[in-house]
């Protein structure tokens, strides 16, 4: 008898989502990740929960419809991590006609299941506040709805919910070999300690490492054609005062987003370039940073240059190669490849996917694997992630209740804690009556109490885990504060 029903390699959004769904159906689940959760592409996205307006012109109606249908499902699932966001699209007739844009936005509004997000509206940029930061020759635009998410925390909370439902989640654990018989025999290495476990079914959800795992761990040819696409982003000081994002059209038909980020910054991305090499070593190039700066400077009155960039990051999307010529034309839909044979344990390989569709992907994965388990029915559509058990529009009220219960918190601190932990903020603050009750203050508003919680409950082991994946406080802490945090965590 196998130790686990389902073993999943890969602790990104797809692996964590499948683990959560499977554990919630009563399966015995193992999730292994060689580094930290969301340490790859799942923390290096554009952080959008969106249908993908630009995919319409490539005819990806199925993908857009599926993604649009998920926006409000995820908003209700994690209202602390996901928030509605309005996007302004200035019209530049050199790149796309106003008629084409109107048609695309009409389809976007029509095919999605939109109950709470407001519809598209026309914007007179000459008088609307959204026109103030733009160059004066932009007179017309459109404003439409999508959502913004904390991508890395979305991964962590899926893994946390999976663990609370019985899954065995092991970070910094490498699967070095997988031997296939009537069951899978997995050889794991966790910080030099070797262990062997068995599973009835194996899922390869390793993203950009899919082919590497197939060849070196499974010792077989890859299941399908993989194409790697690199997306780079930059963060600069806040470009404008309002809370809307912009979607900008580049001359080569790519689009660039500018998104309000972490109160004092603007997130800009993304690029689309084919990638070869080690996904673990991916970084934005000077040319990619220049491209993003140039596009934004074409639209905004303020010119941005490389010197303005306070943070830059890149991720590698693992896409199913559909033969498209340009990277931006490759389908973002996911593909699930199931291999099964008489007398051999099944293998499911995950290709592609978007942050927006991870829940649907997990449901489809469990449907494909149903003949081997007969699991309980699908359940995640009406569920909430840890800390998300409040109304989708109740964030402001929760912040106010948090400040009322812990009145020593500054508003910005309460906003950050609620935005990360939702109703579980009480597990960090507990019975604290004054700031000193939270232990040492490790920089900005990061306290020992919060770090202890992250280490005990959310698998945080290093300063980077805390500063870049459990939060974005890496934008604010000084090098000395970062070193102090690392020392604090080592001492724990």
C-alpha positions as CSV (number, residue, x, y, z in Angstrom):
1,X,0.0,0.0,0.0
2,X,1.4,3.4,-1.0
3,X,2.2,6.1,1.6
4,X,0.3,8.7,-0.4
5,X,-2.6,8.7,-2.9
6,X,-1.1,11.7,-4.7
7,X,2.4,13.1,-4.8
8,X,3.0,16.5,-6.4
9,X,6.4,17.9,-7.3
10,X,6.4,21.7,-7.5
11,X,5.3,24.3,-4.9
12,X,4.1,27.0,-7.3
13,X,0.5,28.0,-7.8
14,X,-0.5,25.0,-9.8
15,X,1.1,22.4,-7.4
16,X,-0.3,24.2,-4.3
17,X,-3.8,24.5,-5.9
18,X,-3.9,20.8,-6.8
19,X,-2.7,19.8,-3.3
20,X,-5.4,21.9,-1.7
21,X,-8.2,20.6,-3.9
22,X,-7.1,17.0,-3.5
23,X,-6.6,17.2,0.3
24,X,-10.1,18.7,0.6
25,X,-11.5,15.7,-1.2
26,X,-10.0,13.3,1.4
27,X,-7.0,12.2,-0.5
28,X,-3.7,11.6,1.2
29,X,-1.4,14.2,-0.5
30,X,2.3,15.0,-0.5
31,X,3.6,18.3,-1.9
32,X,7.3,18.7,-2.3
33,X,9.1,21.9,-3.4
34,X,12.9,22.1,-3.8
35,X,13.1,25.7,-2.6
36,X,10.5,28.0,-0.9
37,X,6.9,28.0,-2.0
38,X,6.3,30.4,-4.9
39,X,10.1,30.8,-5.3
40,X,9.8,30.6,-9.1
41,X,7.4,32.1,-11.6
42,X,4.5,32.2,-9.1
43,X,6.1,35.1,-7.3
44,X,7.3,36.8,-10.5
45,X,4.0,37.4,-12.3
46,X,2.2,40.6,-13.1
47,X,0.0,39.8,-10.1
48,X,-3.2,40.1,-12.0
49,X,-6.4,38.1,-11.8
50,X,-7.7,38.9,-15.3
51,X,-9.2,37.5,-18.4
52,X,-6.4,38.7,-20.6
53,X,-7.9,41.4,-22.8
54,X,-5.0,41.1,-25.2
55,X,-5.7,37.4,-25.8
56,X,-8.9,38.3,-27.6
57,X,-7.1,39.4,-30.7
58,X,-5.4,36.0,-30.9
59,X,-8.8,34.3,-30.8
60,X,-8.3,32.8,-27.4
61,X,-12.0,33.1,-26.5
62,X,-12.1,29.9,-24.4
63,X,-9.2,31.0,-22.3
64,X,-10.6,34.5,-21.8
65,X,-14.0,33.2,-20.9
66,X,-12.6,30.7,-18.4
67,X,-10.4,33.4,-16.8
68,X,-13.1,36.0,-16.6
69,X,-15.4,33.5,-14.9
70,X,-12.7,32.9,-12.3
71,X,-12.2,36.6,-11.3
72,X,-15.1,36.9,-8.9
73,X,-14.7,33.3,-7.7
74,X,-11.2,34.1,-6.5
75,X,-12.2,37.6,-5.2
76,X,-14.7,35.9,-2.9
77,X,-12.2,33.2,-2.0
78,X,-9.5,35.5,-0.8
79,X,-10.8,39.1,-0.5
80,X,-7.7,40.0,1.6
81,X,-5.3,39.0,-1.1
82,X,-7.3,40.0,-4.2
83,X,-8.8,43.4,-4.9
84,X,-10.8,44.9,-7.7
85,X,-8.8,47.2,-10.0
86,X,-9.8,49.5,-12.7
87,X,-7.7,49.7,-15.8
88,X,-7.4,52.8,-18.1
89,X,-6.7,52.1,-21.7
90,X,-5.6,55.4,-23.5
91,X,-6.5,55.2,-27.2
92,X,-3.6,55.4,-29.6
93,X,-4.9,55.0,-33.1
94,X,-1.4,54.2,-34.5
95,X,-1.6,50.8,-32.9
96,X,-5.2,49.7,-32.6
97,X,-8.4,51.4,-33.9
98,X,-10.9,52.8,-31.4
99,X,-13.6,50.6,-33.0
100,X,-11.5,47.5,-32.4
101,X,-10.9,48.4,-28.8
102,X,-14.6,49.1,-28.2
103,X,-15.5,45.7,-29.7
104,X,-12.9,43.9,-27.6
105,X,-14.1,45.6,-24.4
106,X,-17.7,44.8,-25.3
107,X,-16.8,41.1,-25.7
108,X,-14.7,41.3,-22.5
109,X,-17.7,42.6,-20.5
110,X,-20.1,40.2,-22.1
111,X,-18.5,36.8,-21.9
112,X,-17.4,37.0,-18.3
113,X,-19.5,36.2,-15.3
114,X,-19.5,39.7,-13.8
115,X,-21.7,40.4,-10.8
116,X,-19.8,42.8,-8.6
117,X,-17.1,44.3,-10.9
118,X,-18.3,47.5,-12.7
119,X,-18.5,47.5,-16.5
120,X,-16.4,49.4,-19.0
121,X,-16.9,53.1,-19.4
122,X,-15.6,55.7,-21.8
123,X,-13.1,58.2,-20.4
124,X,-12.5,61.8,-21.5
125,X,-8.9,62.1,-20.6
126,X,-9.0,65.9,-21.0
127,X,-11.1,66.3,-17.9
128,X,-10.9,62.9,-16.0
129,X,-8.4,62.5,-13.2
130,X,-6.9,59.6,-15.0
131,X,-5.8,61.9,-17.8
132,X,-3.7,64.1,-15.5
133,X,-0.4,62.0,-15.6
134,X,-0.7,61.3,-19.3
135,X,0.7,63.3,-22.2
136,X,-1.7,65.9,-23.5
137,X,-2.3,64.3,-26.9
138,X,-4.2,61.4,-25.3
139,X,-7.8,62.6,-25.3
140,X,-9.9,59.4,-25.3
141,X,-9.7,56.2,-23.3
142,X,-11.7,53.4,-21.8
143,X,-11.8,52.1,-18.2
144,X,-12.6,48.5,-17.4
145,X,-12.4,46.0,-14.5
146,X,-10.0,43.3,-13.5
147,X,-8.4,42.3,-10.2
148,X,-5.0,42.5,-8.6
149,X,-3.5,39.8,-6.3
150,X,-0.6,39.0,-4.0
151,X,0.6,36.1,-6.1
152,X,3.1,34.6,-3.7
153,X,0.8,34.7,-0.7
154,X,-1.9,33.1,-2.9
155,X,0.4,30.2,-3.3
156,X,1.3,30.0,0.4
157,X,-2.3,30.1,1.5
158,X,-3.2,27.3,-0.9
159,X,-0.4,25.2,0.7
160,X,-1.5,26.2,4.2
161,X,-5.1,25.2,3.5
162,X,-3.9,22.0,2.0
163,X,-1.8,21.3,5.1
164,X,-4.7,22.1,7.4
165,X,-6.8,19.6,5.5
166,X,-4.2,16.9,6.0
167,X,-1.6,17.3,3.2
168,X,2.1,16.8,3.9
169,X,3.8,20.0,2.6
170,X,7.6,19.8,2.4
171,X,9.6,22.8,1.3
172,X,13.3,22.7,0.6
173,X,12.9,19.1,-0.3
174,X,14.1,17.9,-3.6
175,X,12.8,14.8,-5.4
176,X,16.0,13.3,-6.8
177,X,14.5,10.2,-8.3
178,X,11.1,8.8,-9.1
179,X,10.9,5.1,-9.9
180,X,7.8,3.9,-11.6
181,X,6.1,0.5,-11.1
182,X,2.6,-0.3,-10.0
183,X,3.2,2.6,-7.6
184,X,5.7,5.5,-7.6
185,X,8.8,5.2,-5.4
186,X,10.2,8.7,-4.7
187,X,13.6,9.4,-3.3
188,X,13.6,12.7,-1.5
189,X,16.5,14.8,-0.2
190,X,15.7,17.4,2.5
191,X,18.9,19.3,3.5
192,X,21.0,16.2,3.1
193,X,18.6,13.8,4.7
194,X,17.4,11.0,2.3
195,X,14.0,9.5,2.5
196,X,11.9,7.2,0.4
197,X,8.1,7.5,0.1
198,X,5.6,5.9,-2.2
199,X,2.5,7.3,-4.0
200,X,-0.2,5.9,-6.3
201,X,-0.1,8.9,-8.7
202,X,2.5,11.5,-9.4
203,X,2.0,15.1,-10.7
204,X,4.8,17.0,-12.3
205,X,3.8,20.7,-11.7
206,X,7.3,22.1,-11.8
207,X,6.7,24.8,-14.4
208,X,9.9,25.9,-16.1
209,X,11.6,22.8,-14.7
210,X,9.1,20.4,-16.3
211,X,11.4,18.9,-18.9
212,X,14.4,18.8,-16.4
213,X,12.3,16.8,-13.9
214,X,11.1,14.5,-16.7
215,X,14.6,13.8,-17.9
216,X,16.7,13.7,-14.7
217,X,14.1,12.6,-12.1
218,X,11.6,10.5,-14.0
219,X,14.2,9.5,-16.5
220,X,11.9,9.6,-19.5
221,X,11.2,11.8,-22.5
222,X,9.1,14.9,-21.8
223,X,5.3,14.4,-22.2
224,X,4.8,17.3,-24.5
225,X,6.5,20.3,-26.3
226,X,7.5,22.9,-23.7
227,X,8.3,26.5,-24.6
228,X,9.7,28.9,-22.1
229,X,8.7,32.6,-22.2
230,X,10.4,35.2,-20.0
231,X,8.5,38.1,-18.5
232,X,10.3,41.0,-16.8
233,X,8.9,43.7,-14.5
234,X,10.2,46.8,-12.8
235,X,9.1,48.8,-9.8
236,X,9.5,52.6,-9.6
237,X,8.4,55.3,-7.2
238,X,4.7,56.1,-7.5
239,X,3.9,57.7,-10.9
240,X,0.5,59.1,-10.1
241,X,-1.9,59.8,-7.2
242,X,-5.0,57.9,-8.0
243,X,-5.7,54.1,-7.6
244,X,-6.3,53.1,-11.2
245,X,-3.9,51.1,-13.4
246,X,-3.1,51.7,-17.1
247,X,-2.8,49.3,-20.0
248,X,-0.5,50.8,-22.6
249,X,0.0,49.7,-26.2
250,X,3.5,49.3,-27.5
251,X,4.4,49.8,-31.2
252,X,5.2,46.0,-31.6
253,X,1.6,45.2,-30.3
254,X,2.8,44.1,-26.9
255,X,1.0,45.7,-23.9
256,X,2.5,47.1,-20.8
257,X,0.7,47.6,-17.4
258,X,1.4,50.2,-14.8
259,X,-0.2,49.2,-11.5
260,X,-0.3,51.0,-8.1
261,X,1.9,48.8,-5.9
262,X,2.6,48.7,-2.1
263,X,1.2,52.2,-1.6
264,X,4.4,54.2,-2.6
265,X,5.3,52.5,-5.9
266,X,4.2,51.6,-9.4
267,X,4.7,48.1,-10.8
268,X,5.4,48.1,-14.6
269,X,5.4,45.0,-16.9
270,X,5.6,42.8,-18.7
271,X,7.9,41.7,-21.5
272,X,7.4,38.6,-23.7
273,X,10.6,37.0,-24.9
274,X,11.6,33.4,-25.6
275,X,13.9,32.1,-23.0
276,X,16.7,29.4,-22.9
277,X,18.9,28.7,-20.0
278,X,18.6,28.1,-16.3
279,X,15.2,29.3,-15.0
280,X,16.7,29.8,-11.5
281,X,19.1,32.4,-12.8
282,X,16.6,34.5,-14.8
283,X,16.9,38.3,-14.4
284,X,15.7,41.3,-16.4
285,X,18.1,42.5,-19.1
286,X,19.1,46.1,-19.6
287,X,17.2,46.0,-22.9
288,X,14.0,44.8,-21.3
289,X,14.2,47.5,-18.6
290,X,14.8,50.1,-21.2
291,X,11.8,48.8,-23.2
292,X,9.5,49.2,-20.2
293,X,10.8,52.6,-19.4
294,X,10.4,53.7,-23.0
295,X,6.8,52.6,-23.3
296,X,5.8,54.2,-20.1
297,X,7.6,57.4,-21.0
298,X,5.8,57.5,-24.3
299,X,2.4,57.8,-22.5
300,X,3.2,59.6,-19.3
301,X,4.3,63.2,-18.9
302,X,7.0,62.1,-16.4
303,X,9.9,60.4,-18.1
304,X,11.3,57.3,-16.3
305,X,14.8,55.9,-16.8
306,X,16.8,53.0,-15.5
307,X,18.0,55.0,-12.5
308,X,14.4,55.3,-11.3
309,X,14.0,51.5,-10.9
310,X,14.0,50.4,-7.2
311,X,13.4,46.7,-7.9
312,X,13.4,44.5,-11.1
313,X,12.4,40.9,-11.3
314,X,11.8,38.3,-14.0
315,X,10.0,34.9,-14.3
316,X,9.8,32.1,-16.8
317,X,6.4,31.0,-18.0
318,X,6.3,27.3,-19.0
319,X,3.9,27.2,-21.9
320,X,2.6,24.4,-24.0
321,X,4.2,25.0,-27.4
322,X,1.4,25.5,-29.8
323,X,3.6,26.5,-32.7
324,X,3.0,30.3,-32.4
325,X,5.7,32.4,-33.9
326,X,6.0,35.3,-31.4
327,X,6.1,34.8,-27.6
328,X,3.1,37.1,-27.0
329,X,1.0,34.9,-29.4
330,X,1.6,31.6,-27.5
331,X,-1.5,30.3,-25.8
332,X,-1.7,30.8,-22.1
333,X,-4.2,28.1,-21.6
334,X,-3.1,25.0,-19.6
335,X,-2.6,21.5,-20.9
336,X,-2.8,18.4,-18.7
337,X,-1.0,15.3,-20.1
338,X,-2.0,12.1,-18.4
339,X,0.2,9.0,-19.0
340,X,-1.1,5.7,-17.8
341,X,-0.4,2.1,-18.8
342,X,-1.4,-1.4,-17.8
343,X,0.4,-2.2,-14.5
344,X,2.1,1.2,-14.2
345,X,1.3,4.1,-11.9
346,X,-0.2,7.2,-13.6
347,X,1.7,10.4,-14.3
348,X,0.0,13.8,-14.8
349,X,2.2,16.6,-16.3
350,X,1.0,20.2,-16.1
351,X,1.8,22.6,-18.9
352,X,1.0,26.3,-19.0
353,X,-1.7,28.0,-17.0
354,X,-2.2,31.4,-15.5
355,X,-2.5,32.7,-11.9
356,X,-6.1,33.4,-12.7
357,X,-7.0,29.8,-13.7
358,X,-5.2,27.8,-11.0
359,X,-8.4,26.7,-9.2
360,X,-10.0,25.6,-12.4
361,X,-6.8,23.8,-13.4
362,X,-6.8,21.9,-10.1
363,X,-10.4,20.9,-10.6
364,X,-9.6,19.6,-14.1
365,X,-6.6,17.7,-12.8
366,X,-8.7,16.0,-10.2
367,X,-11.3,15.1,-12.8
368,X,-8.6,13.5,-15.0
369,X,-7.4,11.5,-12.0
370,X,-10.8,10.6,-10.7
371,X,-10.8,7.0,-12.2
372,X,-7.8,6.2,-9.9
373,X,-9.3,7.5,-6.6
374,X,-13.0,8.2,-6.9
375,X,-12.5,11.4,-4.9
376,X,-15.3,13.5,-3.3
377,X,-17.0,16.1,-5.5
378,X,-15.4,19.4,-6.5
379,X,-15.7,21.9,-3.6
380,X,-13.4,24.9,-4.1
381,X,-15.7,27.2,-6.1
382,X,-17.5,28.3,-2.9
383,X,-14.6,28.0,-0.5
384,X,-12.4,30.6,1.2
385,X,-8.6,30.5,1.8
386,X,-7.2,31.0,5.3
387,X,-8.1,34.5,6.5
388,X,-10.6,35.1,3.7
389,X,-13.8,34.3,5.6
390,X,-15.4,37.7,5.3
391,X,-17.3,39.6,2.6
392,X,-15.5,40.4,-0.6
393,X,-16.0,44.1,0.0
394,X,-15.3,43.9,3.7
395,X,-11.6,44.8,3.8
396,X,-12.1,48.3,5.1
397,X,-14.4,47.1,7.9
398,X,-11.9,44.5,8.9
399,X,-9.1,47.0,9.0
400,X,-11.3,49.2,11.3
401,X,-12.1,46.3,13.6
402,X,-8.5,45.4,13.8
403,X,-7.5,48.9,14.8
404,X,-10.3,49.0,17.3
405,X,-9.1,45.8,18.9
406,X,-5.4,46.7,18.7
407,X,-5.5,50.5,18.9
408,X,-1.7,50.9,19.1
409,X,-1.4,49.9,15.4
410,X,-0.9,52.6,12.9
411,X,-3.4,52.6,10.0
412,X,-0.7,51.6,7.5
413,X,0.4,48.7,9.7
414,X,-3.2,47.4,10.1
415,X,-3.8,47.7,6.4
416,X,-0.7,45.6,5.6
417,X,-1.5,42.9,8.2
418,X,-5.2,42.6,7.1
419,X,-4.1,42.6,3.4
420,X,-1.8,39.6,4.1
421,X,-3.6,37.6,6.8
422,X,-7.2,38.7,6.7
423,X,-9.1,37.4,9.8
424,X,-6.1,35.5,10.9
425,X,-4.3,38.7,11.9
426,X,-5.5,37.7,15.4
427,X,-3.1,34.8,15.4
428,X,-0.2,37.2,15.1
429,X,-1.4,40.0,17.4
430,X,-3.1,37.8,19.9
431,X,-3.5,39.5,23.3
432,X,-1.0,42.3,22.6
433,X,-1.9,45.6,24.4
434,X,1.1,47.7,23.3
435,X,3.7,47.6,20.6
436,X,6.3,46.0,22.9
437,X,4.1,43.0,23.3
438,X,4.8,42.0,19.7
439,X,8.5,41.6,20.5
440,X,11.4,43.1,18.6
441,X,10.6,45.5,15.7
442,X,12.8,44.3,12.9
443,X,12.3,47.1,10.4
444,X,9.4,49.3,9.2
445,X,6.5,47.5,10.9
446,X,7.8,44.0,10.8
447,X,7.7,42.5,14.3
448,X,9.1,39.4,16.0
449,X,5.5,38.1,16.5
450,X,4.8,38.2,12.8
451,X,8.1,36.5,11.9
452,X,7.5,33.8,14.5
453,X,4.1,33.2,12.9
454,X,5.5,32.9,9.4
455,X,8.2,30.5,10.5
456,X,5.7,28.3,12.5
457,X,2.8,28.3,10.1
458,X,3.9,29.4,6.7
459,X,7.3,27.6,6.1
460,X,9.4,30.8,6.1
461,X,13.1,30.0,6.7
462,X,15.1,32.9,5.4
463,X,14.8,36.7,5.2
464,X,14.0,36.5,1.5
465,X,11.0,34.2,2.3
466,X,9.6,36.9,4.6
467,X,10.6,40.0,2.7
468,X,9.8,39.0,-0.9
469,X,7.3,36.2,-0.8
470,X,5.3,36.5,2.5
471,X,5.4,40.3,2.1
472,X,7.1,42.9,-0.1
473,X,8.9,44.6,2.8
474,X,12.1,44.0,0.9
475,X,11.3,47.3,-0.8
476,X,11.5,49.1,2.5
477,X,14.0,47.5,4.8
478,X,17.6,48.7,4.9
479,X,20.5,46.2,4.4
480,X,21.3,46.3,8.1
481,X,17.6,45.6,9.0
482,X,17.6,42.7,6.5
483,X,20.8,41.3,8.1
484,X,19.2,41.7,11.5
485,X,16.1,39.8,10.4
486,X,18.3,36.9,9.0
487,X,20.1,36.7,12.4
488,X,16.8,36.7,14.2
489,X,15.5,33.8,12.1
490,X,18.7,31.8,12.4
491,X,18.6,32.2,16.2
492,X,15.0,30.8,16.2
